[in-house]
């Protein structure tokens, strides 16, 4: 009799354990590309129209000092999905995740979810390049690309409405404008001027805003929405981890006309700008002035005969139009989730791989050590957090991996073997829940990427952001220091002021604690 009772107890306990496992939260990770803090809730641009991102923040926590760990696509995403700092993996260039000498020995967060019984679903630009096999369901028909691209009948290039010489930059970084500026196309003929989907050269249909092919990001949003609806209908109790990677507002900055109409040039406002702001930085002494950031800025101004206001408004209009377009895609996902039975058991993480420098310090690109490029929007909405909160503790993308491990009780080693990189970052759960102490550092570390896979660690530029200061250390020992309490736009480099010596020393020491920890 005792035997049967024990057996029954094990059976019942097994049911209870299974039931408890089924209560584990679902996770939706929404990633944008090249998105800075130009959203309503983050206040980066006062005219930004982002009602869906705003409502997500109003039901979660927005981190107003979140930083990328590398302000360029490949190393940033490699770091986020493995939880390994770029300085630990020596991932300083454009090495694919699955081929990077260190990171190929690490598990992705996707794989860790899969090993813990989660269904993994993904679409769009998440990891940079070929998606890992850790995704059990993948939007194969919705492969990410940077399109639509303008096609002149022979080759892809920038829209002809973009003035020269900016137009000569090319189809990706050199193009911005309305879909209507590509002309009317039937979506069937290849060798006529008009938009194509991307490097696959598939024709893109455009008659008007209401009669056109769907853009890639629209397809990603619809696919994700369909997956949620299907799981909602089929009664599945398996928790899921879903990733949606939107490519906008990455260049080329193309969007339907209605989004451009939301930002009329005549009423568009530019951020305050300080002429000569770049003169007290050490960027020009350490880096080639022909790098994309300064070169794109000079080229854009030249294209408008030196009229900075007009040039920046043209580019800004396209950037904001793409952000509002993406906001609508976020809305598609939120609307579907809110109508599903998953709404009260799903964590949503919204962020970007890095920011974007909008002409500050005569720089128009990403991959700089300053605030506009290093800062990212970050919102985490958890089932246990229903009110919008603001958190000013500096955190970084590296902290997403341990946060999801913490919330979802993921078990298992984050390495495939001993050659994998050490896990960096700290769980943000204490900051989200407010019921325990944040164990992480006082500041967030960014390393300026894309300087070559063989570049040594001591040849890197580091940028360290605390609540009050940004400290930048260049390879030759030059420094920059900005006091955000007094100088939120980082206009005055105070690194050479004598009384700041002790503060610099402390910031440098704290920064190297992170660098040397792994």
SETI-660859 format. One record per residue (C-alpha): x, y, z. Coordinates in steps of 0.02 Angstrom, whole numbers, padded with zeros to 5 digits, always signed. Layout:
BEGIN
XYZ ...
# end
This chain:
BEGIN
+00000+00000+00000 +00141+00118+00046 +00219+00084-00122 +00064+00144-00213 +00050+00297-00103 +00230+00344-00140 +00202+00315-00326 +00045+00420-00321 +00138+00559-00230 +00273+00561-00362 +00140+00564-00498 +00048+00708-00416 +00209+00803-00381 +00257+00779-00563 +00092+00857-00615 +00121+01002-00496 +00297+01031-00559 +00234+01028-00738 +00097+01150-00693 +00223+01264-00610 +00334+01256-00762 +00188+01305-00873 +00171+01465-00771 +00343+01522-00824 +00328+01689-00914 +00333+01704-01102 +00457+01829-01172 +00444+01943-01324 +00603+02034-01373 +00578+02178-01495 +00738+02249-01568 +00756+02400-01680 +00908+02451-01779 +00998+02618-01760 +00861+02685-01647 +00910+02825-01528 +00799+02902-01393 +00682+02991-01515 +00525+02919-01436 +00394+03016-01340 +00426+02934-01173 +00614+02959-01186 +00602+03139-01242 +00746+03132-01365 +00646+03233-01491 +00495+03332-01435 +00398+03302-01596 +00420+03113-01605 +00255+03020-01627 +00266+02849-01543 +00101+02808-01456 +00131+02619-01452 +00306+02626-01381 +00240+02753-01256 +00099+02639-01197 +00222+02496-01176 +00328+02608-01065 +00174+02659-00967 +00151+02476-00918 +00332+02440-00879 +00499+02515-00834 +00592+02633-00949 +00779+02641-00922 +00834+02817-00965 +01020+02780-00950 +01030+02618-01047 +01187+02598-01153 +01246+02487-01294 +01405+02386-01265 +01465+02423-01442 +01381+02558-01547 +01382+02461-01710 +01272+02316-01766 +01375+02156-01766 +01471+02162-01601 +01322+02239-01511 +01204+02099-01559 +01336+01964-01534 +01359+02027-01357 +01175+02044-01316 +01129+01867-01372 +01275+01783-01285 +01289+01892-01130 +01477+01912-01161 +01560+02084-01164 +01649+02130-01327 +01811+02161-01232 +01799+01984-01161 +01768+01899-01329 +01883+02018-01424 +01739+02043-01543 +01789+02211-01616 +01739+02194-01798 +01613+02114-01915 +01637+01931-01872 +01476+01827-01882 +01418+01760-01715 +01438+01577-01765 +01616+01607-01826 +01682+01722-01690 +01828+01628-01606 +01760+01649-01429 +01573+01668-01452 +01553+01514-01559 +01588+01420-01397 +01446+01509-01305 +01261+01471-01302 +01143+01605-01363 +01001+01657-01249 +00891+01577-01383 +00973+01408-01356 +00960+01424-01168 +00773+01455-01183 +00757+01306-01300 +00852+01192-01180 +00735+01247-01041 +00580+01190-01133 +00531+01354-01215 +00469+01365-01394 +00583+01486-01485 +00513+01591-01627 +00602+01729-01723 +00594+01841-01874 +00692+01988-01944 +00860+02060-01895 +00906+01992-01724 +01079+01918-01730 +01174+02003-01871 +01176+01893-02026 +01122+01712-02037 +01006+01665-01893 +01065+01525-01778 +00975+01357-01783 +00918+01387-01604 +00756+01461-01673 +00627+01321-01685 +00511+01428-01790 +00584+01559-01905 +00501+01678-02026 +00595+01607-02175 +00493+01702-02301 +00528+01865-02212 +00717+01870-02212 +00780+02038-02154 +00859+02156-02276 +00883+02344-02283 +00760+02370-02424 +00666+02428-02511 +00808+02491-02619 +00790+02608-02766 +00832+02524-02932 +00875+02635-03081 +00843+02497-03209 +01021+02431-03202 +01081+02433-03022 +01024+02482-02846 +01066+02657-02787 +00998+02804-02690 +00833+02887-02734 +00859+03015-02873 +00773+03145-02762 +00923+03138-02643 +01042+03277-02696 +01223+03248-02744 +01350+03215-02677 +01253+03126-02538 +01165+03019-02666 +01334+02948-02720 +01355+02866-02548 +01245+02728-02616 +01088+02625-02596 +01097+02598-02408 +01172+02746-02316 +01147+02870-02457 +00959+02859-02478 +00809+02933-02388 +00635+02982-02444 +00454+02937-02472 +00400+02778-02559 +00311+02884-02689 +00478+02959-02740 +00526+02791-02813 +00387+02804-02942 +00239+02692-02984 +00285+02510-03013 +00176+02357-03043 +00283+02238-02941 +00310+02124-03091 +00438+02206-03204 +00620+02196-03152 +00712+02312-03269 +00622+02476-03243 +00662+02613-03118 +00577+02593-02951 +00593+02506-02785 +00651+02327-02765 +00639+02226-02605 +00826+02215-02580 +00979+02127-02646 +00865+01987-02708 +00808+02113-02843 +00625+02062-02823 +00512+02201-02887 +00417+02303-02758 +00241+02354-02804 +00196+02535-02772 +00041+02624-02838 +00004+02726-02683 +00013+02707-02494 -00144+02599-02494 -00097+02493-02644 +00080+02429-02624 +00187+02283-02570 +00214+02260-02386 +00379+02320-02316 +00490+02192-02230 +00457+02260-02057 +00270+02250-02087 +00292+02067-02133 +00389+02035-01973 +00252+02114-01868 +00115+02016-01956 +00211+01852-01941 +00238+01879-01755 +00054+01925-01733 +00000+01767-01824 +00111+01658-01715 +00033+01732-01558 -00142+01705-01626 -00103+01526-01677 -00032+01482-01506 -00178+01567-01423 -00300+01461-01523 -00214+01292-01513 -00214+01288-01323 -00026+01267-01305 +00041+01280-01128 +00222+01281-01182 +00304+01447-01138 +00381+01540-01284 +00525+01657-01319 +00492+01764-01472 +00613+01884-01556 +00561+02016-01682 +00699+02116-01765 +00644+02275-01854 +00772+02351-01971 +00709+02531-01966 +00763+02664-01933 +00923+02593-02011 +00961+02672-02178 +00897+02684-02314 +00765+02792-02229 +00615+02745-02337 +00437+02743-02272 +00260+02769-02338 +00213+02948-02375 +00092+02964-02229 +00234+02953-02105 +00329+03093-02191 +00170+03198-02188 +00170+03186-01998 +00331+03288-01995 +00312+03440-02109 +00481+03520-02144 +00417+03695-02109 +00369+03651-01930 +00506+03524-01894 +00622+03572-01751 +00807+03535-01738 +00893+03499-01574 +01003+03636-01503 +01172+03629-01584 +01338+03705-01534 +01451+03758-01675 +01628+03697-01649 +01572+03569-01519 +01691+03442-01592 +01846+03549-01559 +01870+03498-01378 +01858+03312-01418 +02002+03196-01463 +01908+03104-01598 +01993+03191-01743 +02164+03155-01668 +02130+02970-01651 +02021+02928-01798 +02021+02958-01985 +01910+03105-02031 +01853+03004-02181 +01760+02882-02069 +01575+02878-02104 +01515+02991-01962 +01608+03151-02005 +01608+03113-02192 +01420+03086-02200 +01390+03247-02105 +01503+03350-02221 +01427+03269-02375 +01249+03302-02320 +01284+03487-02290 +01374+03502-02456 +01222+03426-02542 +01117+03572-02480 +01248+03706-02519 +01303+03719-02338 +01127+03753-02272 +01138+03652-02111 +00959+03683-02057 +00885+03621-02220 +01004+03474-02234 +00972+03412-02058 +00784+03438-02071 +00778+03332-02230 +00871+03190-02147 +00781+03208-01980 +00612+03204-02065 +00653+03036-02143 +00723+02967-01980 +00569+03017-01879 +00454+02951-02015 +00539+02781-02003 +00524+02782-01812 +00337+02815-01819 +00320+02680-01952 +00406+02558-01833 +00296+02616-01690 +00146+02559-01790 +00224+02386-01810 +00253+02378-01623 +00068+02419-01605 +00019+02270-01713 +00110+02153-01593 +00046+02237-01434 -00133+02236-01496 -00126+02050-01535 -00044+02007-01369 -00172+02107-01270 -00314+02009-01350 -00232+01842-01310 -00228+01735-01154 -00041+01772-01142 -00062+01956-01098 -00041+01932-00910 +00106+01812-00921 +00223+01890-01049 +00378+01994-01023 +00412+02119-01162 +00586+02189-01192 +00599+02334-01314 +00768+02405-01364 +00892+02442-01503 +01068+02383-01543 +01136+02561-01523 +01089+02742-01550 +01120+02869-01688 +01217+03032-01691 +01109+03164-01775 +01240+03294-01822 +01304+03327-01647 +01492+03359-01650 +01478+03364-01841 +01445+03177-01842 +01303+03088-01933 +01311+02902-01898 +01330+02778-01757 +01489+02703-01682 +01546+02853-01582 +01586+02860-01394 +01458+02997-01357 +01284+02997-01283 +01180+02998-01442 +01267+02846-01513 +01298+02746-01354 +01127+02772-01274 +00984+02656-01318 +00799+02653-01276 +00758+02510-01159 +00586+02462-01094 +00549+02305-00995 +00368+02265-00959 +00340+02118-00842 +00175+02041-00784 +00213+02094-00606 +00242+02276-00655 +00085+02366-00711 +00130+02548-00683 +00251+02649-00785 +00413+02681-00693 +00574+02771-00737 +00743+02701-00688 +00900+02809-00701 +01028+02677-00648 +01144+02654-00797 +01123+02480-00870 +01177+02402-01034 +01119+02277-01164 +01236+02152-01082 +01113+02149-00935 +00968+02080-01038 +01039+01901-01040 +01052+01881-00849 +00886+01971-00826 +00793+01845-00933 +00885+01701-00850 +00827+01770-00682 +00645+01801-00729 +00622+01636-00821 +00727+01528-00703 +00833+01465-00847 +00953+01328-00798 +01112+01266-00879 +01285+01328-00923 +01294+01478-01039 +01448+01402-01122 +01457+01260-01247 +01632+01220-01188 +01776+01292-01087 +01828+01407-01231 +01670+01511-01215 +01674+01687-01145 +01626+01728-00966 +01452+01794-00935 +01446+01981-00904 +01306+02092-00844 +01184+02082-00699 +01000+02047-00682 +00895+02204-00689 +00754+02119-00593 +00796+02215-00431 +00777+02378-00527 +00614+02322-00606 +00536+02247-00451 +00617+02364-00324 +00623+02230-00191 +00810+02197-00183 +00977+02283-00213 +01055+02308-00384 +01216+02209-00385 +01288+02283-00543 +01417+02422-00567 +01381+02607-00546 +01405+02637-00731 +01383+02556-00902 +01527+02517-01020 +01532+02546-01208 +01676+02500-01323 +01683+02586-01493 +01674+02442-01616 +01711+02407-01798 +01897+02441-01786 +01950+02269-01842 +01947+02093-01773 +02135+02093-01744 +02142+02257-01647 +02210+02233-01473 +02114+02276-01316 +02231+02419-01268 +02198+02499-01438 +02012+02519-01405 +01912+02672-01357 +01806+02650-01201 +01658+02755-01146 +01592+02738-00969 +01424+02814-00917 +01369+02840-00737 +01216+02936-00680 +01313+03097-00681 +01466+03076-00792 +01524+03008-00957 +01709+02965-00958 +01797+02922-01122 +01970+02848-01136 +02059+02842-01304 +02197+02721-01355 +02333+02852-01336 +02277+02899-01160 +02179+03055-01205 +02020+03080-01108 +01851+03164-01116 +01736+03197-00970 +01559+03266-00971 +01453+03314-00821 +01274+03270-00867 +01202+03363-00718 +01265+03525-00794 +01295+03477-00974 +01169+03347-01038 +01217+03377-01220 +01401+03344-01187 +01455+03513-01254 +01600+03545-01135 +01741+03421-01112 +01804+03453-00934 +01936+03317-00931 +02079+03442-00921 +02009+03541-00775 +02124+03511-00627 +01987+03486-00497 +01914+03344-00601 +02073+03239-00584 +02010+03137-00436 +01842+03107-00519 +01926+03046-00678 +02036+02931-00576 +01886+02855-00488 +01788+02833-00650 +01936+02753-00736 +01961+02634-00590 +01777+02583-00591 +01780+02562-00778 +01931+02446-00770 +01845+02342-00638 +01721+02293-00773 +01856+02268-00905 +01968+02163-00793 +01827+02062-00714 +01826+01940-00858 
# end
